[in-house]
């Protein structure tokens, strides 16, 4: 009896995983752990968000640098991770000025590190390849550290932690709405070359869910008019979708399915934060406009 029940449960899980394209139960558990850590860092003491953001930026920088190295670019991982981490306290304590300056300093440090590596024969390449290596390091700083730093910059503002929480909830709603509606009704491919799983039906579902979530959050969390919630939802559904497609394009160019396998059911850290990177900058801009 027990073995039959286990076999039935296993068969059901296999069907769910086959339909969703990933181990859904493990993905939900990992998502709950990440979400719980985020809530604690924002609601209890917002300075703790620096630890949460630093962990995401550090791991994401490392895995993207590793993926680029696998693709042939010699990106120095240690200075890339250290420079990415340095953006977090700079954005929190020194504001926009620290955010920009430390990002630029990090790009310069990674470039100098790569140039110094040329003294080792194993790291010597042509001038064009050297420029590509330096450009890859600068790309990681701009894409991961700088864009991710906007969430830290937003959280550091007076009442900014609630805007950070609100925009992340909307981004999760966008992903969930697109996934659910695409799974149920998806027929017409949105960008088949870049991301074959995305459909226009899924996008439509994400728009509806994002607007509903935005209005509710504007009224009950941000103390803003309802129409601000519509603006929040529409803007973030656009940035989240673009961010997701951008990461899919990166993975396609690198010839990989996931950036890494560190998060069971999710792939890598970049696979989880791709929708939030551009959305964080948009949320900071909306915060400045409406408050």
C-alpha positions in Angstrom: 0.0 0.0 0.0 2.8 2.4 1.0 4.8 1.6 -2.1 1.8 2.2 -4.3 1.2 5.5 -2.7 4.9 6.5 -3.1 4.8 5.5 -6.7 1.7 7.5 -7.3 3.2 10.6 -5.6 6.4 10.2 -7.6 4.5 9.9 -10.9 2.5 13.0 -10.0 5.7 14.9 -9.2 7.3 13.7 -12.5 4.3 15.0 -14.4 4.5 18.4 -12.7 8.2 18.7 -13.2 7.8 17.7 -16.9 5.1 20.3 -17.5 6.9 23.1 -15.6 10.4 22.3 -16.8 11.9 22.2 -13.4 11.6 20.4 -10.0 8.7 22.5 -8.7 8.7 21.4 -5.1 12.4 22.2 -4.6 12.0 25.5 -6.4 9.1 26.5 -4.0 11.2 25.6 -1.0 14.2 27.6 -2.2 11.9 30.5 -3.1 10.4 30.5 0.4 13.8 30.6 2.1 15.0 33.5 -0.1 11.7 35.3 0.5 11.8 34.8 4.2 15.4 36.1 4.4 14.3 39.2 2.4 11.4 39.9 4.7 13.6 39.7 7.8 16.2 42.0 6.3 13.7 44.7 5.3 11.2 44.6 8.1 13.3 44.0 11.2 16.4 46.1 10.6 16.8 47.5 7.1 20.6 47.6 7.5 20.4 43.8 7.3 19.4 44.2 3.7 23.0 45.0 2.9 23.9 41.4 3.9 21.1 40.0 1.7 22.0 42.2 -1.2 25.7 41.5 -0.8 25.1 37.8 -0.8 23.1 38.0 -4.0 25.5 40.4 -5.8 28.6 38.4 -4.7 27.3 35.0 -5.8 25.8 36.4 -9.0 29.0 38.1 -9.9 31.0 34.9 -9.3 28.7 32.7 -11.3 28.5 35.1 -14.2 32.3 35.5 -14.2 32.6 31.7 -14.2 30.2 31.3 -17.0 32.1 33.9 -19.1 35.4 32.1 -18.3 33.8 28.9 -19.5 32.9 30.7 -22.7 36.5 31.8 -23.2 36.7 35.2 -21.5 39.5 35.4 -18.9 37.6 37.4 -16.2 39.4 37.6 -12.9 36.8 36.3 -10.4 38.3 37.5 -7.1 38.4 41.3 -7.9 35.1 41.0 -9.6 33.4 39.7 -6.5 35.2 42.1 -4.2 34.3 45.1 -6.4 30.7 44.0 -6.6 30.5 43.7 -2.8 32.0 47.1 -2.3 29.1 48.7 -4.2 26.6 47.6 -1.5 27.8 49.7 1.5 28.8 52.5 -0.8 25.3 52.8 -2.1 23.7 52.5 1.4 25.9 55.0 3.2 27.1 57.4 0.5 24.1 57.4 -1.8 24.1 57.9 -5.5 27.6 59.4 -5.5 29.1 56.3 -3.8 27.1 54.0 -6.0 28.6 55.5 -9.2 32.2 56.1 -7.9 32.7 52.6 -6.4 31.2 51.0 -9.6 33.7 52.9 -11.7 36.5 52.2 -9.3 35.6 48.5 -9.4 35.7 48.5 -13.2 39.1 50.1 -13.1 40.4 47.6 -10.5 39.2 44.6 -12.5 40.9 46.0 -15.7 44.2 46.6 -13.8 44.1 43.1 -12.3 43.7 41.6 -15.8 46.6 43.7 -17.1 48.8 42.6 -14.3 48.0 39.0 -15.1 49.7 39.4 -18.4 53.1 38.9 -16.7 52.1 35.2 -16.5 52.5 33.5 -20.0 49.4 31.4 -19.4 47.3 34.6 -19.3 48.7 36.4 -22.3 46.3 36.9 -25.2 46.0 39.1 -28.2 45.1 42.8 -27.8 41.6 42.2 -29.1 41.0 39.3 -26.6 42.4 41.4 -23.8 39.9 44.2 -24.6 37.1 41.5 -24.6 38.3 40.2 -21.2 38.3 43.7 -19.7 34.9 44.4 -21.3 33.5 41.3 -19.8 34.6 42.4 -16.3 33.1 45.8 -16.9 29.8 44.2 -18.1 29.5 42.2 -14.8 30.0 45.3 -12.7 27.5 47.3 -14.7 24.9 44.6 -15.1 25.0 42.9 -11.7 26.7 45.3 -9.2 25.6 48.6 -10.5 22.0 47.6 -11.3 21.7 45.6 -8.2 23.0 48.5 -6.2 19.8 50.5 -7.0 17.9 48.2 -4.6 20.3 49.1 -1.8 20.1 52.8 -2.7 16.3 52.6 -2.6 16.3 50.8 0.7 18.6 53.3 2.3 16.0 56.1 1.7 13.5 57.2 4.4 10.7 54.7 4.0 12.6 53.2 1.0 12.5 49.6 2.4 8.7 49.5 1.8 9.3 50.5 -1.8 11.9 47.8 -2.2 9.6 45.2 -0.7 6.7 46.5 -2.9 8.6 46.4 -6.2 10.0 42.9 -5.4 6.5 41.7 -4.7 5.3 43.0 -8.0 8.3 41.4 -9.8 7.5 38.1 -8.2 3.8 38.6 -9.2 5.0 39.2 -12.8 7.0 36.0 -12.9 4.2 34.0 -11.2 1.5 35.5 -13.5 3.5 34.9 -16.6 4.3 31.3 -15.5 0.8 30.4 -14.5 -1.0 31.9 -17.5 1.6 30.7 -19.9 1.4 27.2 -18.6 -2.4 27.2 -18.8 -3.1 29.2 -22.0 0.3 29.7 -23.7 0.0 29.2 -27.5 1.8 32.1 -29.2 5.5 32.5 -28.7 6.7 35.9 -27.6 10.4 35.6 -28.4 11.0 32.0 -29.7 14.6 32.6 -30.6 15.6 34.2 -27.3 13.3 32.4 -24.9 11.1 29.6 -26.4 9.1 29.2 -23.2 7.7 32.8 -23.2 4.2 33.4 -24.7 2.1 36.4 -25.3 -0.7 34.8 -23.2 1.8 34.5 -20.3 2.8 38.2 -20.8 -0.9 39.2 -20.7 -1.4 37.3 -17.5 1.7 39.0 -15.9 0.3 42.4 -16.9 -3.0 41.7 -15.1 -1.4 40.3 -12.0 1.2 43.1 -11.8 -1.4 45.9 -12.0 -3.6 44.3 -9.3 -0.6 43.8 -7.1 0.6 47.3 -7.8 -2.7 48.9 -6.9 -3.0 46.9 -3.6 0.6 47.7 -2.6 0.2 51.4 -3.4 -2.9 51.7 -1.3 -2.0 49.6 1.7 1.8 49.6 1.9 3.0 52.8 0.1 0.1 55.1 1.1 -0.1 56.3 -2.5 -3.1 56.8 -4.8 -4.4 53.8 -6.7 -3.2 55.2 -10.0 0.4 55.1 -8.7 -0.1 51.4 -8.4 -1.1 51.1 -12.0 2.0 53.0 -13.1 4.1 50.8 -10.8 2.7 47.6 -12.2 2.9 48.7 -15.9 6.5 49.9 -15.5 7.7 46.9 -13.6 6.1 44.3 -15.9 8.0 46.0 -18.7 11.4 46.1 -16.9 11.0 42.6 -15.4 10.2 41.1 -18.9 13.1 42.9 -20.5 15.4 41.8 -17.7 14.3 38.2 -18.1 14.7 38.2 -21.9 18.2 39.9 -21.5 19.4 37.1 -19.3 18.0 34.5 -21.6 19.9 36.2 -24.5 23.1 36.0 -22.4 22.6 32.3 -21.7 21.8 31.7 -25.4 25.1 33.4 -26.4 27.0 31.4 -23.8 25.3 28.1 -24.9 24.0 27.2 -21.5 20.6 26.5 -19.9 21.2 28.0 -16.5 24.0 30.3 -15.3 24.7 27.8 -12.5 23.0 25.0 -10.5 23.5 26.5 -7.0 19.7 27.0 -6.4 17.8 23.7 -6.8 14.8 24.2 -9.1 15.9 27.7 -10.0 19.3 27.4 -11.7 21.6 30.1 -10.5 21.3 33.3 -8.6 21.2 35.4 -11.8 18.3 33.2 -13.0 16.4 34.5 -9.9 17.4 38.2 -9.9 17.4 38.9 -13.6 13.9 40.4 -13.5 14.9 42.5 -10.5 18.0 44.2 -11.8 16.5 46.7 -14.2 13.3 46.8 -12.1 15.3 48.1 -9.1 16.5 51.1 -11.0 12.9 51.8 -12.3 11.5 51.5 -8.7 14.1 54.0 -7.5 13.1 56.4 -10.2 9.4 56.0 -9.3 10.2 56.5 -5.6 12.0 59.9 -6.5 9.0 60.9 -8.6 6.2 60.1 -6.3 7.7 60.9 -2.9 
